Amino acid sequence: MGWFRLVFSVLTVTLVQSQTRQILKVGLLFVQNVTSLEVGIGYRTSASAVLVTRDRIRAEHLLDSFDFEFISEFDECDEVQAAGKTVDLLAVRNVDVIFGPTCSRPAIAASGLAAYYNIPIFEWGLTTSLDLTYRARFPTTVPFSINSFSLALAIRGLMKEFEWDQFAFMYSNDGDEEKCESLKNDIQTVASLHNDITLAFTYQIASKSLVDMREAVKIVKQRGRIIVTCVPAGNGSKKTIMQAVTAEDANTSEYVYIMAETNSRGFIVDDFGGEWHYLWEGSSNSVNGLSVEESRKSMTNLLFLVDNMGMNEEVTPQYLNFSSLVIQMMKEPPFYCVEDCTDAKYSSVAKYAGQLADAFYAYAVAVNRTLTANSTANYRNGSLILENIAMTFQGVGGGDVVVDPDSARRSLIYFIGLNSSLLPQTYARLLINNQSTEFIKYYENESKDVWNGGERPSARPTCGFTGTEFPANFVRDYLAITVVIFIFIIFAILAAIGGLLYAIRMRQKEIEKQDLLWQVGFAELQVIQKKSRAESSQRSFASGPSTSTKLTIESRKETSRYLFYVCRNEIVAANKHELRILLTEENRVQMRQMRILDHENMNKTLGICLNGPQLLSIWKYCSRGSLSDVISKSSMQMDNFFMFSLIRDIANGLGYIHSSFLEVHGHLTSRSCLIDDRWQIKISDYGFSFLRVHDRIDKQKMLWIAPELLREEWSERTQEGDVYSFAIVCAELLTRSSAFDIENRRETEEEVIYNLKKGGFNAPRPSLDVDESLETNPALLHLVRDCWTEKPSERPTIEQVKSQLKSMSNGNKRNLMDHVFDMLETYASTLENEVSERTKELVEEKRKSDVLLYRMLPKSIADKLKSGNVIEPETFEQATIFFSDVVQFTTLASKCSPLQVVSLLNELYTVFDSIIEKHDVYKVETIGDGYLCVSGLPHRNGNEHIRHIARMAIEFISSLSTFRIGHMPNERINLRIGINCGSVVAGVVGLTMPRYCLFGDSVNTASRMESNGKPGKIHVSLEANRMITQGGFQTESRGEVIIKGKGVMETFWLLGEDTHVKTNLKNIAENHYSSEL
């Protein structure tokens, strides 16, 4: 009965325990069929390491309530397969932990997936990537392998131990881009983090060939004595590089070559089945042409930093026991590797099987800690497991395994070289702890045990690599020379400093000189003076082109933004800025750069006026105004080529700005696109960002600003915004209207701007209804629409715009002026006949106007006025003045109608005019019935003037005998005539209906002779009588007469001409004057 109770109790306990035990699923990722990797991480010689560790876990009662289920997958070190297998393990098989993959790139992919599922993953084997140690990126990853960063730290530890402060690095990526490239990057990182070593030179070997390796050694040996070397996996490359060292005479005790690598035992090369051979042995010697002994000697100065022990004699008994168990337990479940593992090459454990065993044990300890702290904790939580991963325990090799709190295993690196017998020997171990390295020596005498040359090589030659540096004891041995050299160096340094200061000063002066170029003094700006009315009247008959241009410039008035001046003999436009600021050095640099900007489609800036009443930016003046001005003139005709040329000019100018230091225009409008005399676009208003940031932007100008910039009023201008503004300007050109055709649009400016800011599918854009007669390229319209698209990223760049415009031009490189000339040649033939007809009409009209002008003014005076000369008043010493008056004209006129009076005077004066044409007499004017004539001016005719006037007067009296009044045939016309001789001043008076007028007392006297005369009589003064009587005319003294304003004067009646007297009047006058004297 007692036995029954005992058995029942045992069975009950066993049943309860089986019901409470949990299954811990362990996922394993292996390499199975990659021959080159089987020695290190092969499945058949490493997988059962987890079984060895399982037994240890049970023996130590770490996870007594768990059973283990091992699930194996094979990724073959392929990144794609590793990712797929990892997903299968995580999502389908629901494993609790993963061990593997065993290569870097697959491990990175798998670690990312494990982080997503928050499942712990332990990396071992050949996972040397430093990325796996980044906890922030892979929070559930525990790397148990040695990475290239640890090797780089080991190199630094070795350098510090042997007091080397610099080294060179040569490497080859031929056949393996990952291994050496990663080591190079990590060495550079370590060298940059620590100032106690310097990576003096880096050189990449072109290929694995002996020729390229010799070339590399030849270059590197001139830059370093301590040379870290990395070549692709495989023993042939190591032999070849050392053969190249020997061939270049660099295999001496002065040089040290260090190879740092993982999956290596240095000079020992593992074969399958636990067999091995030395590095200098093997079939590759015959290929390189070296004997075994020659290859061995070439490695005399070669050192290794590796992650595996060198000789098998150094293996501990613990590890030998572990290795035996791994091979035996591969035949046990769950692996059952019986037939596949019978080959002799699977009789030796894989190199990194110990890492797998240690990683599994560390995981078990971490899970145990987690559950001990909280029995209900989720042991699948990778982040939680890693919080308990820091530990120290005895590994399968007998030594301590240390896992840091950052989840990385402390690396152990072996320092191996050839001893005096040229056999491999482990000189030391290097324990890597974070950024520090512990150097554990195995030797006693460094010079004897480590260096075959008997002493430690130096990191640099005694006199440097160039032979120009001083040895360490040079100063002591050559003190006097050193002092002299030191003094010379001091003087040289002082001279160099002086030269540098002089260069700086000259540079400063040059900068100051350049600053003067962009500073425009207010005194240099001269206001454009307008001509006075009087000055203009003197040139009113001149019609030169310069006058027209000058008037155009003068017509430019001050605007809200611009003033116009003359500066340095050229017209300039001064842009007014609202605020005055203090220029910084950055602003001055920008001004110096802007001063040298030069492009055919950019308006040149002269600089800034700082000392005026208002801050002004000065620009060159373009006579044709802005593009907006041209568009607003409806009379201006532009064909398709004309508009295309202007658009191309704008794109070229904007492209230059985008490629310059300015990078952006920011204020492009049709107003800032100016046009010069050659119809070439000149983009203005660029730059001066430090000034424009304070200027107000009017609402009308906002029509050209891109919507994304309108939404943020103080945002920085962009190149995409410039492209949008370019599209708006193009639309203005193509449609010949203002921006958005705001004058004919239903919305106001404010409404358009609001809708632009609002954006959306129906955001407003200018209309592109182009006149069909222009034959506009449809591609151009599409380009404009692309440029103003709502999304800035979808707009083309200005270079793309230029390229598309170039393709539209079909290779046509003509400029706009050539096109204009072609148009003129086309029109020339059509206009020739019309011009000819117009010329004939012009000649006829000119002839008529000349006839009329000559009737109004003397011919010589009229000719001078037509040629633009100013007629100055002129004094004539001798002239004869004639006045006549119709007797009782008032009574006669009262009997006639006004029309009849005009007709009467016209007929009478027509008779008189016909008589004047026979004589050298100028008709000055008629005032009612008065008639004024003169002879002797403006054409001087000696003393003949009295004779011409006398004869004309006689003919006037004679003509009246036959003159009849048409409407009063019984009435007769009679004249009173007065003549006087003397000096006269004559000149042109007035602008409207100018008159050639006479001034002087002689004119008044002649008028008095006429008014005091009698009907039908010719009344002459004493002076006139003296000349006329001696000139062949008969007179009769009238006696003394009281003349108003003159007093008593003796006057005479002209009776007629003595036809028998032919005396020369000049001689008579001379005799008359001489007799009186």
Stockholm file with secondary structure:
# STOCKHOLM 1.0

chainA/1-1077         MGWFRLVFSVLTVTLVQSQTRQILKVGLLFVQNVTSLEVGIGYRTSASAVLVTRDRIRAEHLLDSFDFEFISEFDECDEVQAAGKTVDLLAVRNVDVIFGPTCSRPAIAASGLAAYYNIPIFEWGLTTSLDLTYRARFPTTVPFSINSFSLALAIRGLMKEFEWDQFAFMYSNDGDEEKCESLKNDIQTVASLHNDITLAFTYQIASKSLVDMREAVKIVKQRGRIIVTCVPAGNGSKKTIMQAVTAEDANTSEYVYIMAETNSRGFIVDDFGGEWHYLWEGSSNSVNGLSVEESRKSMTNLLFLVDNMGMNEEVTPQYLNFSSLVIQMMKEPPFYCVEDCTDAKYSSVAKYAGQLADAFYAYAVAVNRTLTANSTANYRNGSLILENIAMTFQGVGGGDVVVDPDSARRSLIYFIGLNSSLLPQTYARLLINNQSTEFIKYYENESKDVWNGGERPSARPTCGFTGTEFPANFVRDYLAITVVIFIFIIFAILAAIGGLLYAIRMRQKEIEKQDLLWQVGFAELQVIQKKSRAESSQRSFASGPSTSTKLTIESRKETSRYLFYVCRNEIVAANKHELRILLTEENRVQMRQMRILDHENMNKTLGICLNGPQLLSIWKYCSRGSLSDVISKSSMQMDNFFMFSLIRDIANGLGYIHSSFLEVHGHLTSRSCLIDDRWQIKISDYGFSFLRVHDRIDKQKMLWIAPELLREEWSERTQEGDVYSFAIVCAELLTRSSAFDIENRRETEEEVIYNLKKGGFNAPRPSLDVDESLETNPALLHLVRDCWTEKPSERPTIEQVKSQLKSMSNGNKRNLMDHVFDMLETYASTLENEVSERTKELVEEKRKSDVLLYRMLPKSIADKLKSGNVIEPETFEQATIFFSDVVQFTTLASKCSPLQVVSLLNELYTVFDSIIEKHDVYKVETIGDGYLCVSGLPHRNGNEHIRHIARMAIEFISSLSTFRIGHMPNERINLRIGINCGSVVAGVVGLTMPRYCLFGDSVNTASRMESNGKPGKIHVSLEANRMITQGGFQTESRGEVIIKGKGVMETFWLLGEDTHVKTNLKNIAENHYSSEL
#=GR chainA/1-1077 SS CHHHHHHHHHHHHHHHHHHHCEEEEEEEEEBCSCGGGHHHHBGGGTTTHHHHHHHHHHHTTSSTTEEEEEEEEECTTCHHHHHHHHHIIIIISCCSEEECCCBHHHHHHHHHHHHHHTCCEEECSBCCCGGGGCTTTCTTEEECSCCHHHHHHHHHHHHHHTTCCEEEEEEECTTCTTHHHHHHHHHHHHHHHCTTCEEEEEEEESCSSHHHHHHHHHHHTTTCSEEEEECCSSHHHHHHHHHHHHHTTCCSTTCEEEEEESSCBTTEEECGGGCEEETTCSTHHHHHTCCHHHHHHTTTTEEEEESSCSSGGGCCHHHHHHHHHHHHHTTSTTTCCSSTTCSGGGSSCCTTHHHHHHHHHHHHHHHHHHHHHCTTCCTTCHHHHHTTCCEEEECTTSSEEEECTTSCBCEEEEEEEECTTSCEEEEEEEEEETTEEEEEECCSCHHHHTCTTSSCCCSSCTTCTTSCSCCTTHHHHTHHHHHHHHHHHHHHHHHHHHHHHHHHHHHHHHHHHHHHHHBCCGGGCEECCCCCHHHHHHTTTCCCHHHHHHHHHHTCCCCSSEEEEEETTEEEEEEECSCCCCCCHHHHHHHHHHHTCCCTTBCCEEEEECSSSSCEEEEECCTTCBHHHHHHCTTCCCCHHHHHHHHHHHHHHHHHHHHSTTCCCCCCCSSSEEECTTSCEEECSCCCHHHHTTSCCCTGGGGGSCHHHHHSTTCCCCHHHHHHHHHHHHHHHHHTSCGGGGGGCSSCHHHHHHHHHHCSTTCCCCCCCCCGGGCCCHHHHHHHHHHTCSSGGGSCCHHHHHHHHHHHTTTCCCCHHHHHHHHHHHHHHHHHHHHHHHHHHHHHHHHHHHHHHHHHSCHHHHHHHHTTCCCCCEEEEEEEEEEEEETTHHHHHHTSCHHHHHHHHHHHHHHHHHHHTTTTCEEEEEETTEEEEEESSSSCCTTHHHHHHHHHHHHHHHHTTTCCBTTBTTCCCCEEEEEEEEEEEEEEECSSSCEEEEESHHHHHHHHHHHTCCTTCEEECHHHHHHHHTTTEEEEEEEEEEETTTEEEEEEEEEEECTTCCCCHHHHHHHHHHHHC
#=GC SS_cons          CHHHHHHHHHHHHHHHHHHHCEEEEEEEEEBCSCGGGHHHHBGGGTTTHHHHHHHHHHHTTSSTTEEEEEEEEECTTCHHHHHHHHHIIIIISCCSEEECCCBHHHHHHHHHHHHHHTCCEEECSBCCCGGGGCTTTCTTEEECSCCHHHHHHHHHHHHHHTTCCEEEEEEECTTCTTHHHHHHHHHHHHHHHCTTCEEEEEEEESCSSHHHHHHHHHHHTTTCSEEEEECCSSHHHHHHHHHHHHHTTCCSTTCEEEEEESSCBTTEEECGGGCEEETTCSTHHHHHTCCHHHHHHTTTTEEEEESSCSSGGGCCHHHHHHHHHHHHHTTSTTTCCSSTTCSGGGSSCCTTHHHHHHHHHHHHHHHHHHHHHCTTCCTTCHHHHHTTCCEEEECTTSSEEEECTTSCBCEEEEEEEECTTSCEEEEEEEEEETTEEEEEECCSCHHHHTCTTSSCCCSSCTTCTTSCSCCTTHHHHTHHHHHHHHHHHHHHHHHHHHHHHHHHHHHHHHHHHHHHHHBCCGGGCEECCCCCHHHHHHTTTCCCHHHHHHHHHHTCCCCSSEEEEEETTEEEEEEECSCCCCCCHHHHHHHHHHHTCCCTTBCCEEEEECSSSSCEEEEECCTTCBHHHHHHCTTCCCCHHHHHHHHHHHHHHHHHHHHSTTCCCCCCCSSSEEECTTSCEEECSCCCHHHHTTSCCCTGGGGGSCHHHHHSTTCCCCHHHHHHHHHHHHHHHHHTSCGGGGGGCSSCHHHHHHHHHHCSTTCCCCCCCCCGGGCCCHHHHHHHHHHTCSSGGGSCCHHHHHHHHHHHTTTCCCCHHHHHHHHHHHHHHHHHHHHHHHHHHHHHHHHHHHHHHHHHSCHHHHHHHHTTCCCCCEEEEEEEEEEEEETTHHHHHHTSCHHHHHHHHHHHHHHHHHHHTTTTCEEEEEETTEEEEEESSSSCCTTHHHHHHHHHHHHHHHHTTTCCBTTBTTCCCCEEEEEEEEEEEEEEECSSSCEEEEESHHHHHHHHHHHTCCTTCEEECHHHHHHHHTTTEEEEEEEEEEETTTEEEEEEEEEEECTTCCCCHHHHHHHHHHHHC
//
